[in-house]
């Protein structure tokens, strides 16, 4: 029994565009959550110790970087999506699935990292407001949380390079 599968259907770019969407949307949700949660902690800490507000803005910056990771992956994937020519798709299912995987990898890693940065940033800046010796420990924890998003970016960049070229009448 033989099952013939179309390798380059007209619907294949859908998966690539979903990868673009997943990278940007999920990474920005993580960045927004991290920024908001850390910002609440900074505001609360700033009431008691306003001199430390600028020093403790680091979690907000780190959360914002996660959105940039998503933007980078989204732009790279989008640049690889090829429009149909002469009614034939030039973009394969294999490439579409690879781009979807890349987008999900970066986006969901950014979402998880943003949640971690937000929680650590909120509690961390409040703690630093009461005891400044905790600053270095907070920064180390934030670095490890940011690394989760960076891992997703690296794997997404590798995945985004997987392609299959459609030739002839696939």
C-alpha positions as CSV (number, residue, x, y, z in Angstrom):
1,X,0.0,0.0,0.0
2,X,1.5,3.3,-1.1
3,X,0.6,6.7,0.2
4,X,1.7,9.6,-1.9
5,X,2.3,12.9,0.0
6,X,2.6,16.3,-1.6
7,X,5.9,17.8,-0.4
8,X,5.2,21.4,-1.6
9,X,1.5,22.1,-1.2
10,X,0.1,25.6,-1.4
11,X,-0.7,25.5,2.3
12,X,3.0,25.0,3.4
13,X,3.7,28.7,3.9
14,X,1.0,28.8,6.6
15,X,3.3,26.9,8.9
16,X,6.2,29.3,8.2
17,X,4.0,32.3,9.0
18,X,2.8,30.5,12.1
19,X,6.4,30.2,13.1
20,X,6.9,33.9,12.6
21,X,3.8,34.6,14.7
22,X,4.8,32.2,17.5
23,X,8.3,33.6,17.8
24,X,7.2,37.2,18.1
25,X,3.9,36.8,20.1
26,X,5.1,34.4,22.7
27,X,8.5,36.1,23.2
28,X,6.7,39.5,23.6
29,X,4.2,38.0,26.1
30,X,7.2,36.9,28.1
31,X,8.9,40.3,27.8
32,X,5.7,42.1,28.8
33,X,5.1,39.9,31.8
34,X,8.7,40.2,32.9
35,X,8.6,44.0,32.5
36,X,5.2,44.4,34.3
37,X,6.0,42.1,37.2
38,X,9.5,43.6,37.7
39,X,8.1,47.1,37.3
40,X,5.6,46.5,40.1
41,X,8.4,45.4,42.4
42,X,10.5,48.4,41.5
43,X,7.6,50.7,42.2
44,X,7.0,49.1,45.5
45,X,10.6,49.2,46.5
46,X,11.0,52.8,45.2
47,X,8.5,54.1,47.8
48,X,10.8,53.0,50.6
49,X,14.2,53.5,48.9
50,X,14.0,55.8,45.9
51,X,17.7,56.0,45.4
52,X,17.8,52.4,44.3
53,X,15.2,52.6,41.5
54,X,17.7,53.2,38.6
55,X,20.1,50.5,39.9
56,X,17.2,48.0,40.1
57,X,15.9,48.6,36.6
58,X,18.0,45.7,35.3
59,X,15.2,43.1,35.3
60,X,13.1,45.3,33.1
61,X,15.9,45.6,30.6
62,X,16.5,41.9,30.7
63,X,12.9,41.2,30.0
64,X,12.8,43.6,27.1
65,X,15.7,41.7,25.5
66,X,13.5,38.6,25.2
67,X,11.2,40.5,22.8
68,X,14.2,41.3,20.7
69,X,15.0,37.6,20.5
70,X,11.5,36.9,19.1
71,X,11.8,39.8,16.6
72,X,15.2,38.4,15.3
73,X,13.8,34.9,14.7
74,X,10.5,36.3,13.2
75,X,12.5,38.4,10.7
76,X,14.8,35.6,9.7
77,X,11.9,33.1,9.2
78,X,9.9,35.7,7.3
79,X,12.8,36.4,5.0
80,X,12.9,32.7,4.1
81,X,9.3,32.2,3.1
82,X,9.0,32.1,-0.7
83,X,5.9,33.1,-2.6
84,X,4.4,30.8,-5.2
85,X,5.6,31.3,-8.8
86,X,3.6,30.4,-11.9
87,X,1.0,28.8,-9.6
88,X,3.5,26.4,-8.1
89,X,4.6,26.5,-4.5
90,X,8.3,27.0,-3.9
91,X,8.1,26.5,-0.2
92,X,8.0,22.9,1.2
93,X,6.2,21.4,4.1
94,X,9.6,20.4,5.5
95,X,10.7,24.0,5.5
96,X,7.4,25.1,6.9
97,X,7.5,22.7,9.8
98,X,11.2,23.6,10.5
99,X,10.2,27.3,10.6
100,X,7.2,26.5,12.9
101,X,9.5,24.6,15.2
102,X,12.0,27.5,15.2
103,X,9.3,30.0,16.1
104,X,7.8,27.9,18.9
105,X,11.2,27.2,20.3
106,X,12.2,30.8,20.5
107,X,8.7,32.1,21.5
108,X,8.0,29.6,24.3
109,X,11.6,29.8,25.6
110,X,11.1,33.6,25.7
111,X,7.8,33.2,27.5
112,X,9.3,30.9,30.2
113,X,12.3,33.2,30.6
114,X,10.0,36.2,30.9
115,X,8.0,34.6,33.6
116,X,11.2,33.7,35.5
117,X,12.6,37.2,35.1
118,X,9.4,38.8,36.3
119,X,9.1,36.7,39.4
120,X,12.7,36.9,40.4
121,X,12.8,40.6,39.4
122,X,9.8,41.5,41.6
123,X,11.0,39.7,44.7
124,X,14.6,40.5,44.0
125,X,14.3,44.3,43.8
126,X,12.1,44.4,46.9
127,X,14.7,42.4,48.8
128,X,17.5,44.6,47.5
129,X,15.5,47.6,48.7
130,X,15.8,46.2,52.2
131,X,19.3,44.7,52.0
132,X,21.6,45.9,49.2
133,X,24.0,43.0,49.7
134,X,21.5,40.8,47.8
135,X,22.0,42.7,44.6
136,X,24.7,40.3,43.1
137,X,22.7,37.2,44.0
138,X,19.6,38.7,42.3
139,X,21.7,39.5,39.1
140,X,23.1,36.0,39.0
141,X,19.6,34.5,39.2
142,X,18.4,36.8,36.5
143,X,21.3,35.8,34.2
144,X,20.3,32.2,34.5
145,X,16.7,33.0,33.7
146,X,17.8,35.1,30.7
147,X,19.9,32.2,29.5
148,X,16.8,30.1,29.0
149,X,15.6,32.6,26.4
150,X,19.0,32.7,24.8
151,X,19.0,28.9,24.5
152,X,15.7,29.1,22.6
153,X,17.1,31.8,20.3
154,X,20.2,29.6,19.5
155,X,18.2,26.5,18.7
156,X,15.6,28.5,16.7
157,X,18.4,30.0,14.5
158,X,19.7,26.5,13.9
159,X,16.2,25.1,13.1
160,X,15.4,28.0,10.8
161,X,18.2,27.0,8.5
162,X,16.6,23.6,7.7
163,X,15.2,23.8,4.2
164,X,14.0,21.6,1.3
165,X,13.9,23.2,-2.1
166,X,10.8,22.5,-4.3
167,X,11.7,21.7,-7.9
168,X,9.6,20.8,-10.9
169,X,5.9,20.0,-10.3
170,X,6.0,18.9,-6.6
